């Protein structure tokens, strides 16, 4: 990786971290209510995390098979950013 690639990756990771903090705060607020919607949100959260892990594993396996593990990090960060951004948007609506 070139230095500018690492800089862009670090910025993406920082944005991911900020968005993730917002999503965690929104989810904790919902889970604290303890109603049926909280249970649904908890199940959705676990399911989403499991599916995202499967996608990451698929990216890692294909990169390893192609001998390009050094280039997969930006793809994985982008995948997580899309998912976190979608959750942030969904949680903000309610």
C-alpha positions in Angstrom: 0.0 0.0 0.0 1.1 3.5 -0.8 1.2 6.2 1.9 -1.8 8.0 0.4 -3.8 4.7 0.4 -3.1 4.3 4.1 -4.2 7.9 4.7 -7.4 7.4 2.8 -8.0 4.1 4.7 -7.4 5.8 8.0 -9.9 8.5 7.2 -12.5 5.9 6.2 -11.9 4.0 9.5 -12.3 7.3 11.4 -15.7 7.9 9.6 -16.7 4.3 10.3 -15.9 4.8 14.0 -17.9 7.9 14.2 -20.9 6.5 12.4 -20.7 3.3 14.5 -20.8 5.3 17.7 -24.1 7.0 16.6 -25.6 3.6 15.7 -24.6 2.1 19.1 -26.1 5.1 20.9 -29.3 4.8 19.0 -29.5 1.0 19.5 -28.8 1.3 23.2 -31.6 3.8 23.5 -34.0 1.4 21.8 -32.8 -1.6 23.7 -33.2 0.2 27.0 -36.9 0.5 26.4 -37.2 -3.3 26.8 -40.4 -3.6 24.6 -41.1 -5.9 21.7 -39.4 -3.5 19.3 -36.2 -3.7 21.4 -36.3 -7.5 21.0 -36.7 -7.2 17.3 -33.8 -4.7 17.1 -31.6 -7.1 19.1 -32.3 -9.9 16.7 -31.8 -7.7 13.7 -28.4 -6.5 15.2 -27.1 -10.1 15.7 -28.3 -11.2 12.3 -26.7 -8.2 10.5 -23.4 -8.7 12.3 -23.4 -12.4 11.4 -24.1 -11.7 7.7 -21.5 -9.0 7.6 -18.9 -11.3 9.0 -19.7 -13.9 6.3 -19.3 -11.2 3.6 -15.9 -10.2 5.1 -14.8 -13.8 5.2 -15.7 -14.2 1.6 -13.7 -11.1 0.7 -10.7 -12.4 2.7 -10.9 -15.8 1.1 -11.1 -14.5 -2.5 -8.2 -12.1 -1.8 -6.1 -14.8 -0.2 -6.8 -17.1 -3.2 -5.7 -14.3 -5.6 -2.7 -13.4 -3.4 -3.9 -9.9 -2.8 -4.5 -9.8 0.9 -2.7 -6.5 1.1 -5.4 -4.8 -1.0 -8.6 -6.2 0.7 -8.6 -3.8 3.7 -10.2 -0.8 1.9 -12.9 -3.2 0.5 -13.8 -4.5 4.0 -13.9 -1.0 5.5 -16.2 0.1 2.6 -18.5 -2.8 3.2 -18.8 -2.1 6.9 -19.3 1.7 6.2 -22.2 0.9 3.9 -23.8 -1.3 6.5 -23.3 1.1 9.3 -24.5 4.0 7.2 -27.6 2.1 6.3 -28.3 1.3 10.0 -27.7 5.0 10.9 -30.2 6.1 8.3 -32.8 3.5 9.3 -32.5 4.2 13.0 -32.7 8.0 12.5 -36.1 7.6 10.7 -38.0 6.3 13.8 
